[in-house]
Amino acid sequence: MRAVTCVKSACIASRSIRAYVTIGTTAKVTSSESAGKKLSFVAPALGSIRAYDEALKMLEHEQAKLNADISALSSSTKLEDLTLLKAKKVELGYTSLENHWKFNAGAVDFSALKESAETFEVMKAKRFKTVVLPKLVKLAESHQIYVDAFPGKSAEVLRPKVNVEVNFQNTAWEACYGQPIPPNWALYSPKVTINTHSDKPGRYTLVLMDLDRPSLSSNSIQEWCHWLVTDIPVTNRLTIEAGSSPFLGTSAVDTTGLTGASFHPTKPSGEPVIPGNVVLPYVPPHPANSNPRKTHRYLLTVFEQQGDAPLNVQLESIRDEALNFRRGELDKKVWEKDIIGEKEEAMKFIERGGFSTWGLGVKHNLTVAGYAFFTAGWNLHTPDIFSRLGIHEPVYGEFPKNPLDTVHKITQATHTAASTIGDKLLTSLSLQEIQRINSGIKPVVPRFKLPTRSSLKAEELKAKTVAAPTKVDAKSSGKGAKAGKKVASKVVIVAPRVKKMPRLTTVGSVAVVRSKEGDVAGVATGDVTKSVFEKRGRYHNV
């Protein structure tokens, strides 16, 4: 009975060896993180865990059997034997505890793999199907990705076949499925890895879309393309290196050394070489300030192309369709409501907003192979992104019930912002300075009052009232206290307050935009502002 129990425990240990190695790895990472030491695999000492010793014997027996099979198949040139030989090598790699430790610890560099490459690829494919894929599908449904980006299609129809990994400079995601990030983290294009888990070569198209971009032209929410690359050749695995952002200028302020939500990625030495045809270069996310606050979803879709012919995306036809999509009452194109300056034209703003994710796939007969998505919302660093791109920063909010009061508040807030911000980041301002910009009220300077006998007497009484409790406490703790009577001292524990990044109201955000040097909002005057300042008889009851 005892021998049977040992064998059974050994079988359980051999089947759950990955979980065992993962637990050991977690302990090693925690202990060595602060020291910055290089981690290495250390097997448990023999005799310390009896079930582990029995499982190790079974693994050694299995390895000996696999090595014998590999030796027998190595001399064969038949196709079926070569296929079986490859499978045996993968199975042999699966019996290595060090391989499991490396994979679970994230210590596998797939770009530099030579030995055991096929084993790690099989491990990654299995983990994608069993762990990553269910999470991705569930979170995509909860974020309404299928409803808004792939209308009429269900999760089962669009079940990803390709593993798409997306990571920015300071992220280490196993999968990208809705993680919120500040927009300043994504100033440069992410590192994108496409895993097809197949040796069959294919061509793919990558498109990054903002699914929640407001449009003044159509008075609705539309999709807007941040990145479009076609004809990407992929065989099993391909990595698109990070660091592309050709339209991003230098910051007017020093952003080095910022951490946490204020982290700014370092500028790469040059533009990375991107495989395929870059139709629309990368533009970093720049969600506008809106009231009520809105979080934008950024969907990166990988389409599989049909055949070997290059994909022909005609931007001229997309522009013509966008410009002639709708017309106003006076034959005025709806796109004229949006501000399209020189920088916007260079970035092809009209073309980027002229098509959708699903429309691109249907028009060019593309199949959804995989996708990933993250979320971002406006923060105090976003105005700097608009300035570095050289484009106008829109602000969206409800139409004011009292336009006269709102316009005057914005005018005063603009003066306050211009004198307060200067060449500093918004995050460097104090909470009081942010509140002054948000209020839009001119600071009131108290008038000087001559001191009188009554005012001096009132101040003296006030000072005595404030100091009275202090005298009582000092008397009770001094010589007048009764012998043997202890005075209880109250200890107040104050929890540390977490510093939150303040927000700008609609008035404050508009004021910051108007105070920017070079922004069109600083010189242009809208219809509401004109109606306030140019209305005849505005001071009379007419």
C-alpha positions in Angstrom: 0.0 0.0 0.0 2.9 2.3 0.8 4.6 1.6 -2.5 1.5 2.4 -4.4 1.1 5.7 -2.7 4.7 6.7 -3.6 4.2 5.8 -7.3 0.9 7.7 -7.3 2.6 10.8 -5.7 5.4 10.6 -8.2 2.9 10.5 -11.1 1.1 13.6 -9.7 4.5 15.4 -9.3 5.5 14.6 -12.8 2.3 15.9 -14.3 2.3 19.1 -12.3 6.0 19.7 -12.6 5.4 23.1 -14.4 3.4 24.4 -11.5 6.1 23.3 -9.1 8.8 25.0 -11.1 6.7 28.2 -11.4 6.3 28.4 -7.6 10.1 28.0 -7.1 10.7 30.6 -9.7 8.4 33.2 -8.1 10.4 32.8 -4.8 13.7 33.3 -6.6 12.5 36.4 -8.5 11.2 38.0 -5.3 14.4 37.4 -3.4 16.8 38.6 -6.2 14.8 41.5 -7.6 16.3 44.2 -5.3 19.8 42.8 -5.6 19.6 42.8 -9.4 21.3 39.4 -9.7 21.0 37.2 -12.8 18.7 34.3 -12.0 19.6 30.7 -12.8 17.8 27.4 -12.4 18.6 25.5 -9.2 17.0 22.1 -8.8 15.9 21.0 -5.3 18.3 18.8 -3.4 17.8 15.1 -3.8 16.2 13.5 -0.7 14.4 16.7 0.4 11.1 15.9 -1.4 10.4 12.2 -1.9 7.7 12.6 -4.5 10.0 14.9 -6.5 12.7 12.2 -6.4 10.3 9.6 -7.8 9.1 11.9 -10.5 12.7 12.7 -11.4 13.4 9.0 -11.9 10.4 8.7 -14.2 11.6 11.7 -16.2 15.1 10.3 -16.6 13.6 7.0 -17.8 11.5 8.9 -20.3 14.5 10.9 -21.5 16.5 7.7 -22.1 13.7 6.2 -24.1 13.4 9.4 -26.2 17.1 9.7 -26.8 17.1 6.1 -28.1 14.2 6.9 -30.5 16.0 10.0 -31.7 19.2 8.1 -32.4 17.2 5.5 -34.4 15.4 8.1 -36.5 18.4 10.4 -37.1 19.8 8.2 -39.9 16.5 8.1 -41.8 15.7 10.4 -44.8 11.9 9.6 -45.1 9.6 12.5 -44.7 7.4 10.7 -42.1 10.5 9.8 -40.0 11.8 13.4 -40.1 8.4 14.6 -38.9 8.4 12.0 -36.1 12.0 13.0 -35.3 11.0 16.7 -34.8 8.1 15.6 -32.6 10.4 13.4 -30.5 12.9 16.4 -30.0 10.1 18.6 -28.8 8.9 15.9 -26.4 12.5 15.5 -25.1 12.7 19.3 -24.5 9.4 19.0 -22.6 11.1 16.7 -20.1 13.7 19.3 -19.2 12.9 21.1 -15.9 15.2 23.9 -16.8 13.2 24.6 -20.0 10.0 24.9 -18.0 11.7 27.2 -15.5 13.0 29.5 -18.3 9.6 29.6 -20.0 7.6 30.3 -16.8 10.2 32.9 -15.6 10.0 34.8 -18.9 13.8 34.2 -19.4 13.4 32.9 -23.0 14.8 35.2 -25.7 12.9 34.0 -28.8 14.9 36.3 -31.1 18.2 34.6 -30.2 17.0 31.0 -29.8 19.1 28.2 -31.4 18.6 25.2 -29.3 15.2 24.0 -28.0 13.5 26.6 -30.2 10.8 24.3 -31.3 10.1 23.2 -27.8 9.6 26.7 -26.6 7.4 27.5 -29.6 5.2 24.6 -28.7 5.0 25.7 -25.1 4.0 29.2 -26.2 1.4 27.9 -28.6 -0.1 25.7 -25.8 -0.2 28.6 -23.4 -1.8 30.9 -25.9 -4.7 28.4 -26.5 -5.2 27.5 -22.8 -4.5 30.8 -20.9 -4.2 33.8 -23.2 -7.0 33.2 -25.7 -9.9 32.7 -23.2 -8.9 35.9 -21.4 -8.6 37.9 -24.6 -12.0 36.8 -25.9 -13.7 37.4 -22.6 -12.3 40.9 -22.2 -12.9 41.8 -25.8 -16.6 41.0 -25.3 -16.7 43.1 -22.1 -15.1 46.1 -23.9 -17.6 45.8 -26.8 -14.9 45.2 -29.3 -16.9 42.8 -31.5 -20.0 45.1 -31.5 -18.1 48.3 -32.5 -15.2 47.0 -34.6 -16.6 43.8 -36.1 -20.3 44.4 -36.5 -22.4 41.3 -36.9 -19.6 38.9 -36.0 -19.4 36.8 -32.9 -16.4 35.8 -30.8 -16.5 32.3 -32.1 -16.3 33.5 -35.7 -13.4 35.9 -34.9 -11.6 33.6 -32.6 -7.9 34.5 -33.0 -5.6 32.0 -34.7 -2.5 34.2 -34.4 -0.9 35.3 -31.1 -0.3 39.1 -31.2 2.0 40.5 -28.5 2.1 44.2 -28.0 4.5 46.0 -25.6 5.8 49.5 -25.1 9.1 50.6 -23.5 8.0 50.1 -19.9 5.5 47.2 -20.2 6.0 43.5 -20.1 2.6 42.1 -21.0 2.2 38.5 -21.9 -0.9 39.6 -23.8 -2.5 42.9 -24.5 -6.2 42.8 -23.7 -7.5 46.1 -22.4 -4.7 47.3 -20.1 -5.1 51.0 -19.3 -2.0 53.1 -20.0 -1.3 56.9 -20.0 -1.1 58.2 -23.6 2.5 59.5 -22.9 3.7 55.9 -22.6 2.8 55.3 -26.3 4.7 58.2 -27.8 6.6 55.7 -30.0 5.3 52.6 -31.8 5.1 49.4 -29.7 7.1 46.2 -30.2 4.7 43.9 -32.0 5.3 40.1 -32.2 3.2 38.0 -34.5 3.2 34.3 -33.7 1.4 32.1 -36.3 2.8 28.8 -34.7 3.0 27.5 -38.3 5.9 27.0 -40.7 3.7 28.0 -43.6 4.6 31.5 -44.9 2.0 34.1 -45.2 1.3 37.9 -45.7 -0.4 40.0 -43.1 -1.7 43.5 -42.6 -1.5 45.4 -39.3 -3.8 48.3 -38.4 -4.1 50.2 -35.2 -7.5 52.0 -34.7 -8.9 54.4 -32.1 -12.5 53.2 -31.8 -13.8 56.2 -29.8 -12.6 59.3 -31.6 -15.2 62.1 -31.6 -15.9 63.9 -34.9 -17.4 67.4 -35.2 -18.1 66.7 -38.9 -20.5 63.8 -38.3 -21.3 64.7 -34.7 -20.6 61.1 -33.7 -17.9 58.7 -32.6 -15.8 57.3 -35.5 -12.8 55.1 -36.0 -9.4 56.7 -36.7 -6.3 54.9 -37.9 -3.0 55.5 -36.1 -0.9 52.9 -38.0 -1.3 50.9 -41.1 1.3 48.4 -42.5 0.5 45.9 -45.3 2.3 43.0 -46.9 4.1 41.8 -43.7 5.8 38.4 -44.4 5.5 36.1 -41.5 6.8 32.5 -41.1 6.0 31.1 -37.7 7.2 34.2 -35.8 8.0 37.9 -36.7 8.9 40.8 -34.4 8.3 44.4 -35.5 10.7 46.5 -33.5 9.5 49.5 -31.4 10.4 53.2 -31.8 8.7 54.6 -34.8 7.0 58.0 -34.6 8.1 60.2 -37.5 5.6 63.0 -36.8 6.6 63.5 -33.2 8.6 66.6 -32.4 10.9 67.4 -29.5 9.3 68.4 -26.2 9.7 72.0 -25.1 10.2 70.8 -21.5 12.5 68.3 -19.8 10.8 64.9 -19.4 13.8 62.9 -18.4 13.6 61.1 -15.0 9.8 61.0 -14.9 8.4 57.7 -13.6 5.0 56.0 -13.0 2.1 57.5 -15.0 4.4 60.4 -15.9 7.0 58.2 -17.6 8.1 59.4 -21.0 9.8 56.8 -23.3 13.3 57.7 -24.5 13.8 58.7 -28.1 15.3 55.9 -30.2 18.5 56.6 -32.1 16.7 56.2 -35.4 13.6 54.9 -37.2 13.3 51.1 -37.0 13.1 49.0 -40.1 9.5 47.9 -40.4 8.9 44.8 -42.6 6.2 45.3 -45.2 4.7 48.4 -46.7 4.0 51.3 -44.3 0.9 52.9 -45.8 0.2 55.2 -42.8 3.1 55.8 -40.4 2.6 55.6 -36.6 0.9 58.5 -34.9 0.8 58.3 -31.0 -2.6 58.1 -29.2 -3.8 61.6 -28.2 -7.3 61.3 -26.7 -9.0 64.7 -26.4 -10.3 66.0 -23.1 -14.1 65.4 -22.9 -16.8 65.9 -20.4 -18.1 63.4 -19.4 -14.8 61.7 -19.3 -14.2 59.0 -22.0 -11.7 56.2 -22.2 -10.6 55.4 -25.7 -10.1 51.8 -26.9 -7.1 51.3 -29.3 -7.5 48.1 -31.3 -4.5 46.5 -33.1 -5.8 44.0 -35.7 -3.7 41.6 -37.7 -5.4 40.6 -41.0 -4.3 37.6 -43.1 -4.0 38.5 -46.8 -5.2 36.2 -49.6 -2.5 35.2 -52.1 0.9 36.7 -52.7 -0.2 39.8 -54.5 0.6 43.1 -52.6 -2.3 44.9 -51.0 -3.2 48.1 -52.9 -4.7 50.6 -50.4 -5.6 53.7 -52.5 -5.5 56.7 -50.1 -6.7 59.1 -52.8 -10.0 57.2 -53.2 -10.5 57.1 -49.4 -10.0 60.8 -49.2 -12.5 61.5 -52.0 -15.1 59.3 -50.4 -14.5 61.0 -47.0 -14.9 64.5 -48.4 -18.0 63.7 -50.4 -19.6 61.5 -47.7 -22.1 64.1 -46.5 -23.0 67.6 -47.4 -24.7 70.3 -45.3 -27.7 72.5 -46.1 -25.6 75.1 -47.9 -23.5 72.5 -49.9 -20.8 72.8 -47.2 -18.7 69.7 -46.7 -18.9 68.3 -43.3 -15.1 67.9 -43.1 -14.7 71.7 -43.2 -16.0 71.8 -39.6 -12.8 70.1 -38.5 -9.6 72.0 -38.3 -7.2 70.7 -40.9 -3.9 72.5 -40.9 -0.5 71.8 -42.5 0.5 69.2 -39.9 -2.9 67.5 -40.1 -2.6 67.4 -43.9 1.0 65.9 -43.6 -0.4 63.2 -41.3 -3.3 62.5 -43.7 -6.0 63.2 -41.1 -8.8 62.9 -43.6 -7.6 59.6 -45.0 -7.0 58.1 -41.5 -10.6 58.8 -40.5 -12.1 57.7 -43.9 -12.3 54.0 -43.3 -13.0 51.4 -40.5 -11.4 48.2 -39.4 -14.1 46.0 -40.7 -14.5 48.1 -43.9 -10.8 47.6 -44.7 -11.1 43.9 -44.3 -14.2 43.5 -46.4 -12.9 45.8 -49.2 -9.7 43.9 -49.6 -10.9 40.4 -48.8 -8.9 40.1 -45.6 -9.4 37.6 -42.8 -9.0 38.5 -39.1 -6.1 36.4 -37.8 -5.5 38.0 -34.4 -5.9 41.2 -32.4 -4.9 43.0 -29.2 -6.2 46.2 -27.6 -5.3 48.7 -24.9 -7.1 51.7 -23.4 -6.0 55.3 -22.7 -7.6 58.5 -21.6 -6.7 62.2 -21.4 -4.3 63.3 -18.7 -2.2 66.3 -17.9 0.5 65.1 -20.3 -1.7 64.9 -23.3 -1.5 68.6 -24.2 2.2 68.2 -24.6 1.6 65.4 -27.1 -0.6 67.7 -29.2 2.1 70.3 -29.1 4.8 67.9 -30.1 2.6 66.7 -33.1 2.0 70.4 -34.0 -1.8 69.9 -34.2 -4.8 71.6 -32.7 -6.1 70.1 -29.4 -9.9 69.8 -29.4 -12.0 69.9 -26.2 -15.4 68.3 -26.1 -18.1 69.1 -23.5 -21.8 69.9 -23.2 -23.0 73.2 -24.6 -23.0 75.8 -21.8 -26.4 76.9 -20.6 -25.0 80.4 -20.0 -22.6 81.1 -22.9 -21.9 84.6 -21.7 -20.6 83.4 -18.3 -18.7 80.5 -19.8 -16.9 82.7 -22.4 -15.8 85.2 -19.7 -14.5 82.4 -17.5 -12.6 80.9 -20.4 -11.1 84.3 -21.2 -9.9 84.8 -17.6 -8.7 81.2 -17.3 -6.7 81.7 -20.5 -4.8 84.6 -18.9 -4.2 82.6 -15.8 -2.9 79.6 -17.7 -0.6 81.8 -19.9 1.0 83.4 -16.8 1.1 80.2 -14.8 2.2 77.4 -17.2 5.0 79.1 -19.2 7.4 76.4 -20.3 6.4 73.9 -17.6 4.5 70.7 -17.8 0.9 70.7 -16.4 1.9 68.0 -14.0 4.5 70.3 -12.3 1.7 72.8 -11.3 0.4 72.7 -7.8 -3.2 71.8 -7.0 -4.0 75.4 -6.2 -2.7 76.5 -9.6 -4.8 73.9 -11.3 -7.9 75.0 -9.4 -7.3 78.7 -10.3 -7.2 77.7 -14.0 -10.3 75.5 -13.7 -12.3 78.3 -11.9 -11.8 81.0 -14.5 -12.3 83.6 -11.8 -10.0 86.6 -11.5 -8.2 86.4 -8.1 -9.5 89.0 -5.7 -6.9 91.0 -3.9 -8.2 92.0 -0.4 -8.4 95.8 0.2 -6.1 97.3 2.7 -7.9 98.3 5.9 -6.7 100.8 8.4 -6.4 99.2 11.9 -8.9 100.5 14.4 -9.2 100.1 18.2 -12.1 97.6 17.7 -10.3 95.5 15.1 -7.1 95.3 17.3 -9.2 94.2 20.3 -11.0 91.6 18.2 -7.6 90.1 17.0 -6.3 90.0 20.5 -9.4 88.0 21.7 -9.1 85.7 18.8 -5.4 85.0 19.6 -6.3 84.2 23.2 -9.1 81.8 22.2 -6.8 79.9 19.9 -4.0 79.7 22.6 -6.4 78.7 25.5 -6.4 74.9 24.9 -2.7 74.8 24.8 -2.4 76.4 28.3 -4.8 73.8 29.7 -2.9 70.9 28.3 0.4 72.3 29.6 -1.1 72.8 33.1 -2.6 69.3 33.3 0.8 67.8 32.4 2.9 70.0 34.7 3.4 70.2 38.5 -0.3 70.8 39.2 -1.2 67.3 38.2 -2.2 65.0 41.1 0.4 62.4 42.2 -0.1 58.9 40.8 -2.6 60.1 38.1 -1.4 59.4 34.6 -2.4 61.6 31.8 -3.5 59.6 28.8 -1.9 60.8 25.5 -3.9 60.2 22.4 -2.0 58.9 19.4 -3.6 59.8 16.1 -2.5 57.6 13.2 -2.9 59.4 9.9 -2.9 57.2 6.8 -0.6 58.4 4.0 -2.5 60.1 1.3 -1.9 58.9 -2.3 -1.2 61.8 -4.5 -3.6 61.8 -7.4 -3.1 63.5 -10.7 -5.6 66.5 -10.8 -8.0 66.9 -13.7 -8.9 69.9 -15.8 -12.5 71.0 -16.2 -13.8 71.9 -19.7 -13.1 75.6 -18.9 -9.6 74.8 -17.7 -8.8 72.5 -20.7 -10.0 75.1 -23.2 -7.9 77.8 -21.5 -4.8 75.6 -21.7 -5.3 75.0 -25.4 -5.9 78.7 -26.1 -2.8 79.7 -24.1 -0.6 77.4 -26.3 1.8 79.2 -28.6 1.0 78.4 -32.2 -2.4 76.7 -31.6 -5.2 77.9 -33.9 -7.5 78.3 -30.9 -5.4 81.2 -29.7 -6.2 83.4 -32.7 -9.5 81.9 -34.0 -12.9 83.0 -32.7 -15.9 80.7 -32.7 -19.5 81.5 -33.4 -20.5 81.4 -29.7 -17.6 83.8 -28.7 -18.6 86.2 -31.5 -22.2 86.2 -30.4 -21.1 87.1 -26.9 -18.7 89.9 -27.7 -20.4 91.3 -30.8 -24.1 91.1 -29.9 -25.7 94.5 -30.3 -27.5 95.8 -27.2 -26.1 93.1 -25.0 -26.2 95.4 -22.0 -29.9 96.3 -22.5 -33.0 94.4 -21.7 -34.3 93.9 -25.2 
